[in-house]
Amino acid sequence: MKYKHILFIILLAVVVACKGDRKTNQKTTTTNNQEIADKSELLLGRWKTSTFVNKEQFKKSIGEDMEEGMSGEMTMINEFQFIKGNRFNEEGEVTFKLTMGNQEIPLKFYGKQSGTWKLYGNTLVTVAEDSKIVPLDDITKSVVEAAPEFKAMIQPNKGESISYEIKLLTEKVMQVTDEDMPDMIITYNKK
């Protein structure tokens, strides 16, 4: 099994992004700055999602890197907390159900990270400062122990950034897409 595929999905589950649009004339820049300030205020607080990635979405996100005969699904329960001063905390659980041939391998992880965030138009960028990924069951622990390089791959590094494109942001709902899964909208609800 290629462990880098699982890393890709875990990192995808941990955070989201897109590219912003910058205007050059002063009036537009002022308007954009106000829009960003307004979005920043809406973003503050706790946001929670429970997301399921089906076999088709899983395969599409991995693309050509998926081994022949391999399929997978992912369930993510995730919570972001955006704090004034452009700080964030994030934690959640990710469960993978990987299938290779007739063998199904469930992998369960708990992840936690903190760092900084910034808005660039409709793009939310988070930068990790501290993070931890922990296997939650014996099967997952065995996989990590059998391939220590796997744990190193899934652990977000200090300074690593993730970008999300904000599709919708209201007082109660935030919808984002990730650059690795642009066709899938992840919906967060404010707690």
Buried (B, 14 or more C-beta within 10 A) or exposed (E): BEBEBBBBBBBBBBBBBBEBEEEEEEEEEEEBEEEBEEBBEBBEBBBBBBBEBEEEBBBBBBEEEBEEEBBBBBBBBBBBBBBEEBEBBBBBBBBBBBBBEEEEBEBBBBBBBBBBBBBBBBBBBBBBBEBEBBBBEEEBBEBBEEBEEBBEBBBBEEEBBBBBBBBEBEEEEBBBBBBBBEEBBBBBEBE
